[in-house]
């Protein structure tokens, strides 16, 4: 159970760091679409299966080749032997770029990261608030950082703050 908490801690911490850092850009165009709540609910479903933490609905400690086969990864972007990078598939607004990163140690899946980036500062702030609401309801208190950082995503991006579970 301790390894499970550590793994989800890694996933969520990286997700929050990327979300906070990526909001630094600015775009004067209005936000397209509505709430991302449905897509973010799918994010939570991809990390929890039958009460156990998973990543992209995959069990931990499977080989890199198994991940490639099960996720049908054909356009792998990473040159790092301990990492696979692919496009995300959570249904969010088209202005949000998604990246999924699978991290390996000794050819076993040990952690993963979801990166969401957008140049629309207002949309970024709203996404941070939606993440906070979802994580507050579904996960225990963060192990590091203050979940209130997600309310101030635009400011936190400049200060490099993180929230990790």
N, C-alpha and C positions, 0 to 999 in steps of 0.2 A: 504494500500500500504506500510505503514511503517513496519508492521509485516512481509510482504513479503521480503522487503529488509533485515530485520534482520535475517530471516530464511536463505536466500541465503548466507548472510554474514557468518553465522555459518557453513554452508555446505562447502563453498569454503575455509574458514580459516582452518578448520580441515583437509580438503584434502591437502592443501598446507603444513601444519605442518607435516603431516604424510609423504608426499612425500619427504620433506626436511630431516626429521629425518631418514627415512628408507634408505637413500642413503649412510649411513656411512660405510656399508660393502664393501668388495672388492672381485672380482672374476676375475681371469685371463682368463676365457673362452671368446671367441668372442661373440658378440651380435648375437642372432638368429633372423631371420626375418628382415623385413624392418621397415618402418615408422609405428607408432602407431596412426597416424592422424585419420584414419577412426574410430578406437575404441574410441578415445577421442571425436570425433564428436558425437558419441552415448552417451557419458557421458553428453555432453551439452544437448542433446535431452531428457535425463532422468531427467533434472532439469528445463526444460522450456517447457510448454505446452500451446499453444494458447496465448502466451505473458505473462503467469503467471508462477511464480516459483513453482515447485513441487519437490518431491524427489522420484526417482525410478518410475516416472509417477504416483505417488499417491498424492492425495490431502492432505493438512495439516489437523491436528486435528482429524484424524480418529483414532479409537481405536486400541490397540495392537492386539486384535483378528482379526480385519479386515485386518491389515497388514499381519498377519500370513496366513490368508485365501487367500488374493489377490496375495501375492507373493509366495504362496505355500511353506512356510518355514516349514520344518519338522526337520531339524537338527539345532536347536537353541543352540548357544554356550554360551550365557551369563547367569550368575546366578543373575545378577542385574535385579531387577523388572522393572526398567525404561529403559531397553536397550535390543534390539535384535541384534544379530550378525549373519551374514550369508556370504556365498561366493558371490563374484561379478561375473558378467556375461558379462562385456564389452570385446569385442574381441581384446585382446592385445597379445603381444608376450608371449609364454609359460613361460618365465623366470620371468614374473611379477605376483606376487601373489596379488589377489584382495580380499578385505574384505568390506562388506557393513554393516554399523551400523545405526540402527534406534533408535532414542532417544525419550523417552516419558516423559510427565509430566501430572499427573492426568489422566493417561490412554489415552492420546492424542499424536499423532505424532507431535513433535515440531521442530525436527531438524534431520539431517542425516549426515553421514560421509562416504566418499570413501577413503579407504586406499589402496595404491599401494606400494608394496615393491619388491625390487630386490637386489641381491648382486652384480650385475654387475655395477660398478661405472660409466662406460661410457654410458651404456644404461639409467641409472638413470639421468644423465646430459641431455641426448637427450630428455627424457620424460619431464623433467622440461622445456626445451626450447619449446617443442611442446605445453605443457600446457599454457605457456606464450603467444604464438602466438594465440592459440584458445581463451583464455580469453580476450586478448587485443582486438580482433576483435568483440567478442560477448558480453562482459560485460562492464559496465562503469568502471571508474578508481577504483582501490582498495580503501577501506575505511581506512585500516591500512597497514603499510608496503610498500615496494617498489617492484613493479612487476619485477624489474631487478634481484631480488633475485633468480628468477627461472632460470636465465641465469647462475648463480653460485651455482647451487643446491648442489654440492659436498662440497663447502666451507660453505654454509649456514647451512647444516646439522650439522656441527661441532659447529656452533655458535648459533643454535636454532632460526634462523630468521623465520618469518612467513609473509605471504601475505594473507589478508582477504578481501573479498568483502561483 
